[in-house]
Amino acid sequence: MIFNSMISLDPKYGPRVYKSRGLLLGLGTDDIWDDEACYSTPEARPDVSTSQNSVVNEVLIFPTLIKDNIYMRIPNGHDALSVSLNNMMGIQVYSAQINDQAEWNIPVNNLPAGLYIIDVKDQTGTIKTQKVIKQ
């Protein structure tokens, strides 16, 4: 369901949704949101590095349907990672720096039900984005 939106097929950045209100479905699992647009792939977002060799690409985030905690498995030998959790209004509800841990959990039991976006970023600027639904 999309409210007050315009979808555009930008030749440079691909499918984009502008000024969306509500839940966006159908542009894929790697949609990235900012204030004005939703880019369909990380490669389409001009300010995001997408190195294939980054440890960020190997971070496992689970489950996608959550009740109490979001769990992360992080490969050994990583540099510092920053993690943020944002609601669909773009408000950051959690942030942390992860240094030497192989596992990390984000407590979400005090958050209201809804769709949230997790961003994991390494020191080179590479970002992994994943959506989760809080029941």
C-alpha angles and dihedrals in degrees: 000000000000126000127199094353142143121205118206133183100220110196092218102039104024125224113006133180118207129206094349121184118192133014119336117211131175109036094097139265097287100059113148120205130207132161096285110018148024113224116207096221136023089241090062094057107091097210098050126089114215105192111176091213097055120121087227089074090059097051110115116213119190152216107017092198104057140184109169112356142018111217127208130192113201126194118246119260098035127149121231114308127197119215127195133178118203131184120227091268088063095250113145108233098173138018135171144163115234117201118162104355122120091198132034134178131201115209110223102163091110094052123096120249115273147090119310134184122221118203120192113189131184128205092267091060097254110147131200113198126194133173121224132184120222113210 
